[in-house]
Amino acid sequence: MKRRAEELNAATENNDTVHPARKRRLEYTEADAQLAKLYNDLSDEVKATRIKAAAGLVRALKDAEPARLDQSLTRLIRGLCSSRKASRSGFFVALVEVLQLTKPTDSHDNAQFTPLSLIAKVESLTEPEGSANNQVSLTIITSPFFQSVFLMRLQEKRDYLLGRCIAFKALIQSRVLFQDAPDQTAWQTLLDHVFALIVEYPSVRKDYGAILYESLPSLALLKQDETAYAQTLLQKLQSLSLAKSAEGLAIWLSAVHLFPGLSLSKNVWHYNDPLNSKERAVVAKILRDGSNTETADAASTGKSGNGTPQSMPSFAWTPVLQELYRRYTATSKTSDFEKFWTEAVDGEYLVIHVCLSSANM
């Protein structure tokens, strides 16, 4: 028994003499393993598992040093670029919550996490290495191997662009982007990035347009200058002649509903109303093709709309139908909805049907 006690005492003394740096490495390894499991669970296909992992990550990073927060932001932003399982859904939820932790606290001023620095971080982490040139045609690549590599690079580029899109959405939804209000520098910078990508990459136009449309309810929750932020968005939309696109239509209708004090341009829609009877044919074409190619927006982008009906309905249908529902009155003999549906849906369906029948003859 005496010998056993001596051995235990010796082991205790040896443990106490372990170099502090080695102890820190051991502790870091254990903490890192716990975080690794949480990051892995963020990709789980079961929603409850993802939510639990996001909550666990926030608890683990509460009162964390800025350097540790920065490492987590890097991991989360990169995770948004992965198409594995439900990565984008889980990492988005976690990113929104972790961004909240970057705001100044009593223990940490977190001065390094400015809105502009966070935008720059998203940009740098979502830029694929050796990105593929979208203008190169597969027809000039004769080797099946190089065609496969080229397609993989294109998919990688799209994954990174979608990751950037969702990261921008997290910046908006967390509202860290507006912590310098009324200064709109960060908001204008993000809009510049988003609209540049909308014009350059038509394949992700719907995704980036959707985050701008979905940003409006977040702007409405701001305690100050919310109308000014929405005004900036509308002005940017009009300056690029994108107001008469599916994305522009959705943003316009939602912005007018949420921000009654907006100053609207008189040169876009009749009486500033996309659902005016004189605009039905235009709106029907936008909902069918994604844009009104007869207007200046197609010329400005050079890539918007080709007159081909979209395979999937645009998200612009949601605000259009919501607005028609708000205008419905039971006393009217023929509602705006019935008139719109007759001209914009039934009429367009007949046109498409005739065109398809003619093509098959």
C-alpha positions, 0 to 999 in steps of 0.5 A: 500500500505504501509503494502504491501511494508513492507511485501515485504521488510521483505521478501527480508530481510529474503531471504538475511539472508538465510544461504549460505550453504542452498543457495548453496544446492538450487542452486546445486539442480537446476543445478543438475536437468538441468544436469539430463535432459541432461543425460536423453536426451543422451539416446533418440532414436532421434539422434538430441536430443542426439547431442543437449544434448551432446553439452549442457553438454559440455557447462555446464561443460566448465571451471568446477572444476575438481571435477565436471568434475570427477562426470560427467565422472563417470556418463558418463562411467556408462551410457555406461554400460546401454542397455536402448534405445540409451544410448551407442551412446549418452553417447559415444559422450558426453564422447569423448567431456567431456574428451577433457575438462580434458586437462590442461587449464589456469584456471585448471591444471587438474593434476588428469586426467592423461591417466593412471588414466582415464584407471583405472577409466574406469576399476573400473566403469565397473566391475560388482558386483558379476560377473557371472562365464562364465564357469558354465553350465546352465545344472547344475542349475536345478531351473528355478529361479536360471537359470533366475538369472544366465542369468541376471548376464551373461547379466549384465556382457556383458553390463559392458564389452561392456561399458568398450569397448566403454569407451576405444574407447572414450579414444582413439578417444579423444586422451587424451590417447596420451597426454604424447607422446612419452611415450607409457605407457598408450597406452601399458596399454590399449592394455594389458587390451584389449587383456586380455579381447579378450583372456578371453571373446570370446563373446566380441572379435569382439567388442574389436578387432573393437576398435583397428581397428578403433583406427588406423585412430586416431593414424594417426592424431597424430602429432608425433610418430604415426607410433610407436603407430601403431607398438606397436599394431602390435607387441602386436597382433603378440605376442599373435598369433592373427595376423591370426584372423579376427581382426588381418587381419583387423588391419594388412591391415589398419595399412600397408595402413596408416603407410607405414613406419611400420616394419613388421614381415616376419613370418606372411604372404607371402611377408607381404601381406595377399592378396597374392595368396598363402594366399587366402585359409587362408584369406577365412577361417578367413573371414568365421570362424573368425580365421585360426584354423590351426595356432598357434593362436587357440592354444594360446587362446584356444577359438578362432574359432571353424570351424563354419561359422559366422552368421554375416560377420566380419568387416574384410571384409571392409579393405579386399575389400578396399585393393582389390579396391586400387589394381584394374587396368583396364588394367589387364585381371583378377583383384585380386578382381576377383581371390580372389572372385572366390577362397575365396567366390565362393569356400567357398560357394560351400564347405558350401553348400556341407557340409549342403547338406550332413548333411541333407541327 
